[in-house]
Amino acid sequence: MSTTSKQTGTNTGFLSFNARPPRLYITATSAYAPESTLLAWQAEGFETTYVPFSLAQQQAYVHTIKTLHQDLQLGETYAIVAYGDAATAVLKIAQKPLPKCAVIVAFYPSVLPSAGYKYPSLLKVQIHVGGDQSAPRPEMCEWGLYRYPNCKFGFAEPENMAYERIEAELSFSRTLLVMRKGFKQDVDIEPVVQAAWSAKYEDEVPERGSMAVVQSMSQNSAHVTIVPTLEGAVGRKKLEEFYREFFIPSLVEDFKMRLISRTVGIDRVVDEMAVSFTHDDEIDWILPGIPPTNKRVQVMVVSIVTVRGGKLVSEHMYWDQASVLVQVGLLDPKVIPKPLKGKGLKQLPVVGVEGARQVVDLKQERYNGLLKEHGLLNGMVSLNVNGVNGS
């Protein structure tokens, strides 16, 4: 009798396929299926089935794993994500060919393959281990190995006491990448991010723009963190309020955003942007509480957006807040604390508009002004520049 317990047979994700969704088998020692894990993979377009592992029924388990391919159609393949003792068992079973198995991802198996062991060429094997587990260096292995130094056994399972959200999400991204490669999928997440961009920066009606942004987000877990000022929110309701009341209304009339580069990953889009504006009105998410200074500001901004199951789940924004404060007159690089001034410090290691200007309009003479100011370029003619901070 099969020990599998199918959770869904439909494609509930944002992907569409000409044939049946790719099959993913999840296996662990728990008698109950890990609902959050199954749902996460279903959202990515996989048909998920849970296979419980039991030491008392190893023979039946081995038979189940070895026969997962039997009802697959011509050209179909499958993948396995295994945890703990189940991961150990699957890796051992896979030392003999598993027909039609494209990917095996093993989390913290108690026994690792030898570093030089080669699995069949058509099978992609990826292993994730915590810092408390002995493992060879990744570059020594014939299979993929990722180590998470600050984590313990169970870090990737939300139901486990040792769960670590950051490392779990990182390992999910790495697993998703090998799955896409194994199933030869090409999924474009950029349109999802671009739609949210347009809603935030191009819609002049706060109510309409804020609703359009949150509609592209996951229902409950979505969050936005603007790191320099710690603005943002968690959950669609709070995020809609944040964009409607603070973000979109703060886009002053001459606010401009120029995309310098965009890097699209398996589940993340990283944007490098040149942002410019005149501080002629309060800008709650960049300079909260600061009355208008009428100063012109240009700063580089980095946005990292995560997409899961066709929905935005997070955005982290970063920029050099010291550069912004210099440009609006709230920070003077020449004002040095007395103890440091007595030790020879001539200027704080911050720049104003020069930083963003250099990215947009590259010039050698703008480099190394602070090094020259402190005499660190003496005798180095090739790196010497005129002026301070490229002025």
SERO-121158 format. One record per residue (C-alpha): x, y, z. Coordinates in Angstrom, 1 decimal, padded with zeros to 4 digits. Layout:
# residues N
{x:X	y:Y	z:Z} .
...
***
This chain:
# residues 391
{x:000.0	y:000.0	z:000.0} .
{x:001.3	y:003.4	z:-000.9} .
{x:002.3	y:005.7	z:002.0} .
{x:001.8	y:008.8	z:000.0} .
{x:-000.9	y:011.4	z:000.9} .
{x:-001.8	y:013.7	z:-001.9} .
{x:-002.6	y:017.3	z:-000.8} .
{x:-003.6	y:018.7	z:-004.2} .
{x:-003.9	y:017.7	z:-007.8} .
{x:-004.4	y:021.1	z:-009.3} .
{x:-002.2	y:024.0	z:-010.3} .
{x:-003.1	y:026.8	z:-007.9} .
{x:-000.1	y:029.0	z:-008.7} .
{x:000.4	y:031.7	z:-011.2} .
{x:002.2	y:029.6	z:-013.7} .
{x:000.5	y:027.9	z:-016.6} .
{x:001.8	y:024.8	z:-018.4} .
{x:000.7	y:022.9	z:-021.5} .
{x:000.7	y:019.7	z:-019.6} .
{x:000.2	y:018.6	z:-016.0} .
{x:002.0	y:020.7	z:-013.4} .
{x:005.5	y:019.4	z:-012.4} .
{x:005.3	y:016.9	z:-009.5} .
{x:007.0	y:017.6	z:-006.3} .
{x:007.2	y:015.1	z:-003.5} .
{x:007.9	y:016.4	z:000.0} .
{x:009.0	y:013.9	z:002.6} .
{x:009.8	y:014.1	z:006.3} .
{x:009.4	y:012.2	z:009.6} .
{x:006.2	y:013.9	z:010.6} .
{x:003.0	y:011.9	z:010.2} .
{x:001.2	y:015.1	z:009.2} .
{x:001.9	y:017.1	z:006.0} .
{x:003.6	y:020.5	z:006.5} .
{x:000.8	y:022.7	z:005.2} .
{x:002.8	y:025.9	z:004.9} .
{x:005.5	y:024.2	z:002.9} .
{x:003.0	y:022.4	z:000.6} .
{x:001.1	y:025.7	z:000.0} .
{x:004.3	y:027.6	z:-000.8} .
{x:005.2	y:025.1	z:-003.5} .
{x:001.7	y:024.9	z:-004.8} .
{x:001.8	y:028.7	z:-005.2} .
{x:004.8	y:028.3	z:-007.4} .
{x:002.9	y:026.0	z:-009.7} .
{x:003.9	y:022.5	z:-008.4} .
{x:001.6	y:019.6	z:-007.8} .
{x:002.6	y:018.6	z:-004.3} .
{x:002.4	y:015.2	z:-002.5} .
{x:003.5	y:014.4	z:001.0} .
{x:005.3	y:011.1	z:001.8} .
{x:005.8	y:010.5	z:005.5} .
{x:009.0	y:008.6	z:006.5} .
{x:008.9	y:006.0	z:009.3} .
{x:011.8	y:004.0	z:010.6} .
{x:009.4	y:001.2	z:011.3} .
{x:008.2	y:001.0	z:007.7} .
{x:011.4	y:001.6	z:005.8} .
{x:010.9	y:-001.2	z:003.3} .
{x:007.5	y:000.3	z:002.3} .
{x:009.0	y:003.7	z:002.2} .
{x:011.9	y:002.6	z:-000.1} .
{x:009.4	y:000.9	z:-002.4} .
{x:007.3	y:004.1	z:-002.6} .
{x:010.3	y:006.3	z:-003.5} .
{x:011.5	y:003.8	z:-006.1} .
{x:008.1	y:003.7	z:-007.8} .
{x:007.2	y:007.4	z:-007.9} .
{x:007.8	y:007.5	z:-011.6} .
{x:005.3	y:004.8	z:-012.5} .
{x:002.3	y:006.9	z:-013.5} .
{x:004.2	y:009.7	z:-015.2} .
{x:003.5	y:010.4	z:-018.8} .
{x:006.1	y:010.5	z:-021.6} .
{x:008.5	y:013.4	z:-021.0} .
{x:007.3	y:014.1	z:-017.4} .
{x:009.7	y:014.2	z:-014.5} .
{x:009.4	y:014.7	z:-010.8} .
{x:011.4	y:016.1	z:-007.8} .
{x:011.8	y:015.4	z:-004.1} .
{x:012.4	y:017.7	z:-001.2} .
{x:013.3	y:015.7	z:001.9} .
{x:014.0	y:016.7	z:005.5} .
{x:016.1	y:015.0	z:008.3} .
{x:016.1	y:011.2	z:008.3} .
{x:013.9	y:011.2	z:005.2} .
{x:016.7	y:013.2	z:003.4} .
{x:019.2	y:010.6	z:004.5} .
{x:017.1	y:007.8	z:003.2} .
{x:016.3	y:009.5	z:-000.1} .
{x:020.0	y:010.3	z:-000.8} .
{x:020.9	y:006.6	z:-000.2} .
{x:018.1	y:005.3	z:-002.4} .
{x:019.2	y:007.7	z:-005.2} .
{x:022.6	y:006.1	z:-005.3} .
{x:020.9	y:003.7	z:-007.7} .
{x:019.0	y:005.4	z:-010.6} .
{x:015.6	y:006.8	z:-009.9} .
{x:013.8	y:006.9	z:-013.2} .
{x:012.5	y:010.3	z:-014.2} .
{x:013.7	y:012.0	z:-011.0} .
{x:015.0	y:015.4	z:-012.0} .
{x:015.9	y:017.0	z:-008.7} .
{x:016.5	y:016.0	z:-005.1} .
{x:016.9	y:018.6	z:-002.4} .
{x:017.9	y:017.3	z:001.0} .
{x:017.7	y:019.3	z:004.2} .
{x:020.1	y:018.4	z:007.1} .
{x:020.5	y:014.6	z:006.4} .
{x:022.3	y:012.9	z:009.2} .
{x:024.6	y:011.2	z:006.7} .
{x:026.0	y:013.1	z:003.7} .
{x:027.3	y:011.6	z:000.5} .
{x:031.1	y:011.6	z:000.1} .
{x:032.3	y:014.8	z:-001.4} .
{x:033.5	y:013.1	z:-004.5} .
{x:030.3	y:011.0	z:-005.1} .
{x:028.7	y:011.6	z:-008.5} .
{x:025.0	y:011.2	z:-008.9} .
{x:023.6	y:010.5	z:-012.4} .
{x:024.3	y:013.4	z:-014.7} .
{x:020.6	y:014.1	z:-015.3} .
{x:019.8	y:014.3	z:-011.6} .
{x:020.4	y:017.6	z:-009.8} .
{x:021.2	y:017.1	z:-006.1} .
{x:021.3	y:020.0	z:-003.6} .
{x:021.9	y:019.6	z:000.2} .
{x:021.4	y:022.2	z:002.9} .
{x:023.0	y:021.8	z:006.4} .
{x:023.1	y:023.8	z:009.6} .
{x:026.2	y:025.0	z:011.3} .
{x:026.1	y:022.3	z:013.9} .
{x:026.6	y:019.6	z:011.2} .
{x:029.9	y:018.4	z:010.0} .
{x:030.2	y:018.8	z:006.2} .
{x:032.9	y:019.2	z:003.6} .
{x:033.6	y:022.6	z:001.9} .
{x:031.0	y:023.2	z:-000.9} .
{x:033.7	y:023.6	z:-003.5} .
{x:034.9	y:020.1	z:-002.8} .
{x:031.5	y:018.5	z:-003.5} .
{x:030.3	y:017.0	z:-006.8} .
{x:026.8	y:017.9	z:-005.6} .
{x:025.4	y:021.2	z:-004.5} .
{x:026.0	y:022.0	z:-000.8} .
{x:024.9	y:025.1	z:001.2} .
{x:025.8	y:025.6	z:004.8} .
{x:023.9	y:027.9	z:007.3} .
{x:026.4	y:028.6	z:010.1} .
{x:023.9	y:030.1	z:012.6} .
{x:021.2	y:027.5	z:012.2} .
{x:020.4	y:024.1	z:013.7} .
{x:018.6	y:021.0	z:012.6} .
{x:015.0	y:022.0	z:011.5} .
{x:015.8	y:025.6	z:010.5} .
{x:013.9	y:025.4	z:007.2} .
{x:010.6	y:024.0	z:008.6} .
{x:008.1	y:026.6	z:009.9} .
{x:006.6	y:024.0	z:012.3} .
{x:010.0	y:023.3	z:013.9} .
{x:011.2	y:025.1	z:017.1} .
{x:014.6	y:025.7	z:015.4} .
{x:013.0	y:027.5	z:012.5} .
{x:014.9	y:030.5	z:011.2} .
{x:012.9	y:032.7	z:008.8} .
{x:015.9	y:034.4	z:007.1} .
{x:017.8	y:031.2	z:006.3} .
{x:014.6	y:029.4	z:005.5} .
{x:013.7	y:031.9	z:002.9} .
{x:017.3	y:031.9	z:001.5} .
{x:017.2	y:028.1	z:001.2} .
{x:013.8	y:028.3	z:-000.4} .
{x:015.2	y:030.6	z:-003.1} .
{x:018.1	y:028.2	z:-003.7} .
{x:015.7	y:025.3	z:-003.9} .
{x:013.4	y:027.1	z:-006.3} .
{x:016.3	y:027.9	z:-008.5} .
{x:017.4	y:024.2	z:-008.8} .
{x:013.8	y:023.2	z:-009.4} .
{x:013.3	y:025.6	z:-012.2} .
{x:016.5	y:024.3	z:-013.8} .
{x:015.6	y:020.7	z:-013.2} .
{x:012.2	y:021.1	z:-014.8} .
{x:013.6	y:023.5	z:-017.5} .
{x:011.2	y:026.3	z:-016.6} .
{x:011.6	y:029.9	z:-017.6} .
{x:009.4	y:032.1	z:-015.4} .
{x:009.5	y:035.9	z:-015.8} .
{x:008.7	y:037.7	z:-012.6} .
{x:009.7	y:041.1	z:-013.9} .
{x:006.1	y:042.1	z:-015.0} .
{x:004.8	y:041.6	z:-011.5} .
{x:007.5	y:044.0	z:-010.1} .
{x:007.0	y:046.5	z:-012.9} .
{x:003.2	y:046.7	z:-012.3} .
{x:003.8	y:047.5	z:-008.6} .
{x:006.5	y:050.1	z:-009.7} .
{x:003.9	y:051.8	z:-011.9} .
{x:001.3	y:051.9	z:-009.2} .
{x:003.7	y:053.4	z:-006.7} .
{x:005.5	y:056.0	z:-008.8} .
{x:003.2	y:056.8	z:-011.7} .
{x:-000.3	y:056.9	z:-010.3} .
{x:-001.1	y:060.4	z:-009.1} .
{x:-004.2	y:059.3	z:-007.2} .
{x:-003.1	y:057.9	z:-003.8} .
{x:-006.3	y:055.8	z:-003.3} .
{x:-006.0	y:054.1	z:-006.7} .
{x:-002.3	y:053.7	z:-006.6} .
{x:-002.2	y:052.2	z:-003.1} .
{x:-004.9	y:049.7	z:-004.0} .
{x:-003.1	y:048.7	z:-007.1} .
{x:000.1	y:048.1	z:-005.2} .
{x:-001.4	y:045.8	z:-002.5} .
{x:-003.4	y:043.9	z:-005.1} .
{x:-000.1	y:042.6	z:-006.4} .
{x:001.0	y:041.5	z:-002.9} .
{x:000.4	y:038.2	z:-001.0} .
{x:-002.5	y:038.3	z:001.3} .
{x:-001.0	y:038.4	z:004.8} .
{x:002.7	y:038.0	z:004.9} .
{x:003.7	y:040.9	z:002.6} .
{x:005.9	y:043.6	z:004.1} .
{x:007.8	y:046.7	z:003.1} .
{x:010.8	y:047.9	z:005.0} .
{x:012.4	y:051.3	z:004.2} .
{x:015.6	y:050.7	z:006.1} .
{x:017.1	y:054.3	z:006.4} .
{x:014.0	y:055.7	z:008.1} .
{x:012.3	y:052.5	z:009.3} .
{x:009.1	y:053.3	z:007.5} .
{x:006.8	y:050.6	z:006.1} .
{x:004.2	y:048.1	z:007.2} .
{x:003.3	y:044.4	z:007.4} .
{x:000.1	y:043.0	z:005.8} .
{x:-002.0	y:044.2	z:003.0} .
{x:-004.3	y:046.4	z:005.1} .
{x:-001.4	y:048.3	z:006.8} .
{x:000.5	y:048.5	z:003.5} .
{x:-002.5	y:050.0	z:001.7} .
{x:-002.8	y:052.6	z:004.4} .
{x:001.0	y:053.4	z:004.3} .
{x:001.0	y:053.9	z:000.6} .
{x:-002.2	y:055.9	z:000.6} .
{x:-001.4	y:058.2	z:003.5} .
{x:002.3	y:058.6	z:003.4} .
{x:004.2	y:057.2	z:000.4} .
{x:002.3	y:058.3	z:-002.7} .
{x:001.3	y:061.7	z:-001.4} .
{x:005.0	y:062.4	z:-000.5} .
{x:006.0	y:062.2	z:-004.2} .
{x:006.7	y:065.9	z:-004.8} .
{x:006.0	y:067.4	z:-008.1} .
{x:009.5	y:067.1	z:-009.5} .
{x:010.2	y:063.6	z:-008.0} .
{x:012.1	y:061.6	z:-010.6} .
{x:013.3	y:058.1	z:-010.6} .
{x:015.8	y:056.8	z:-013.2} .
{x:016.4	y:053.1	z:-013.4} .
{x:020.2	y:052.5	z:-013.6} .
{x:020.2	y:048.7	z:-013.5} .
{x:017.8	y:045.8	z:-012.9} .
{x:018.9	y:042.4	z:-011.9} .
{x:016.2	y:039.7	z:-012.1} .
{x:016.8	y:036.5	z:-010.1} .
{x:014.7	y:033.4	z:-009.5} .
{x:012.4	y:035.1	z:-007.0} .
{x:013.9	y:038.6	z:-006.6} .
{x:014.3	y:041.8	z:-008.6} .
{x:017.0	y:044.2	z:-007.5} .
{x:016.7	y:047.8	z:-008.8} .
{x:019.4	y:050.4	z:-008.7} .
{x:017.8	y:053.8	z:-009.1} .
{x:018.9	y:057.4	z:-009.3} .
{x:016.3	y:059.4	z:-007.4} .
{x:016.1	y:063.2	z:-007.5} .
{x:013.6	y:065.7	z:-006.1} .
{x:013.3	y:069.2	z:-004.6} .
{x:012.5	y:069.1	z:-000.9} .
{x:009.7	y:071.7	z:-001.2} .
{x:007.2	y:069.7	z:000.7} .
{x:007.3	y:067.1	z:003.5} .
{x:008.5	y:063.7	z:002.2} .
{x:007.3	y:061.3	z:004.9} .
{x:009.3	y:058.2	z:003.9} .
{x:012.6	y:059.9	z:003.1} .
{x:012.7	y:062.9	z:005.5} .
{x:009.8	y:062.3	z:008.0} .
{x:009.0	y:065.3	z:010.1} .
{x:011.5	y:067.6	z:008.4} .
{x:009.9	y:070.8	z:007.2} .
{x:010.6	y:071.7	z:003.5} .
{x:014.2	y:073.0	z:003.0} .
{x:013.7	y:073.8	z:-000.7} .
{x:017.0	y:072.0	z:-001.3} .
{x:017.7	y:069.8	z:-004.4} .
{x:018.5	y:066.2	z:-003.6} .
{x:019.9	y:063.4	z:-005.7} .
{x:020.6	y:060.0	z:-004.2} .
{x:021.1	y:056.4	z:-005.3} .
{x:018.3	y:054.0	z:-004.1} .
{x:018.4	y:050.2	z:-004.1} .
{x:015.2	y:048.2	z:-004.0} .
{x:015.0	y:044.5	z:-003.4} .
{x:011.6	y:043.0	z:-004.2} .
{x:010.8	y:039.3	z:-003.5} .
{x:008.1	y:037.5	z:-005.6} .
{x:006.6	y:034.2	z:-004.5} .
{x:003.8	y:032.5	z:-006.4} .
{x:003.3	y:035.5	z:-008.6} .
{x:002.8	y:037.9	z:-005.7} .
{x:005.1	y:040.4	z:-004.0} .
{x:006.0	y:039.3	z:-000.5} .
{x:008.5	y:041.9	z:000.5} .
{x:010.4	y:045.0	z:-000.6} .
{x:013.5	y:046.3	z:001.2} .
{x:014.7	y:049.8	z:000.2} .
{x:018.2	y:051.2	z:001.0} .
{x:019.9	y:054.5	z:000.4} .
{x:022.7	y:056.7	z:001.9} .
{x:020.7	y:058.8	z:004.4} .
{x:023.9	y:060.7	z:005.3} .
{x:024.1	y:061.9	z:001.7} .
{x:020.5	y:063.1	z:001.9} .
{x:021.0	y:064.9	z:005.2} .
{x:024.1	y:066.7	z:003.7} .
{x:022.2	y:067.9	z:000.7} .
{x:019.3	y:069.3	z:002.7} .
{x:021.7	y:071.1	z:005.2} .
{x:021.0	y:068.8	z:008.3} .
{x:024.5	y:067.4	z:008.3} .
{x:027.8	y:069.3	z:007.8} .
{x:030.8	y:067.1	z:006.9} .
{x:033.1	y:069.8	z:008.3} .
{x:031.6	y:069.7	z:011.8} .
{x:033.8	y:067.2	z:013.7} .
{x:033.4	y:066.0	z:017.3} .
{x:036.2	y:067.5	z:019.4} .
{x:037.8	y:064.2	z:020.4} .
{x:038.2	y:063.1	z:016.7} .
{x:039.1	y:066.6	z:015.5} .
{x:042.0	y:066.6	z:018.0} .
{x:043.2	y:063.3	z:016.4} .
{x:043.4	y:065.0	z:013.0} .
{x:040.0	y:064.1	z:011.5} .
{x:039.3	y:066.9	z:008.9} .
{x:036.0	y:065.8	z:007.5} .
{x:033.3	y:063.2	z:008.1} .
{x:033.4	y:060.3	z:005.6} .
{x:030.2	y:061.3	z:003.9} .
{x:029.4	y:062.9	z:000.5} .
{x:026.5	y:064.8	z:-000.8} .
{x:025.2	y:064.8	z:-004.4} .
{x:028.6	y:063.6	z:-005.6} .
{x:027.9	y:060.0	z:-004.9} .
{x:024.8	y:059.8	z:-007.1} .
{x:026.3	y:062.0	z:-009.7} .
{x:029.2	y:059.7	z:-010.1} .
{x:027.0	y:056.7	z:-010.9} .
{x:025.1	y:058.6	z:-013.5} .
{x:028.0	y:060.5	z:-015.0} .
{x:031.3	y:058.6	z:-014.4} .
{x:034.4	y:060.7	z:-014.1} .
{x:037.8	y:059.6	z:-012.7} .
{x:038.5	y:063.0	z:-011.1} .
{x:035.6	y:062.6	z:-008.6} .
{x:037.2	y:059.6	z:-006.9} .
{x:039.3	y:059.6	z:-003.8} .
{x:038.7	y:063.1	z:-002.6} .
{x:038.4	y:062.0	z:001.1} .
{x:041.7	y:060.1	z:000.8} .
{x:043.4	y:063.2	z:-000.5} .
{x:041.9	y:065.4	z:002.2} .
{x:043.5	y:063.2	z:004.9} .
{x:046.8	y:062.9	z:003.2} .
{x:046.4	y:059.3	z:002.3} .
{x:047.3	y:059.8	z:-001.3} .
{x:050.6	y:061.5	z:-000.7} .
{x:053.2	y:060.0	z:-003.1} .
{x:050.5	y:058.2	z:-005.2} .
{x:050.4	y:060.4	z:-008.3} .
{x:048.2	y:058.0	z:-010.3} .
{x:045.3	y:058.2	z:-007.8} .
{x:045.6	y:061.8	z:-006.9} .
{x:042.7	y:064.1	z:-007.6} .
{x:041.9	y:067.8	z:-007.6} .
{x:039.8	y:069.2	z:-004.8} .
{x:037.9	y:067.4	z:-002.1} .
{x:035.1	y:064.9	z:-002.8} .
{x:035.6	y:065.5	z:-006.5} .
{x:034.8	y:069.2	z:-006.3} .
***
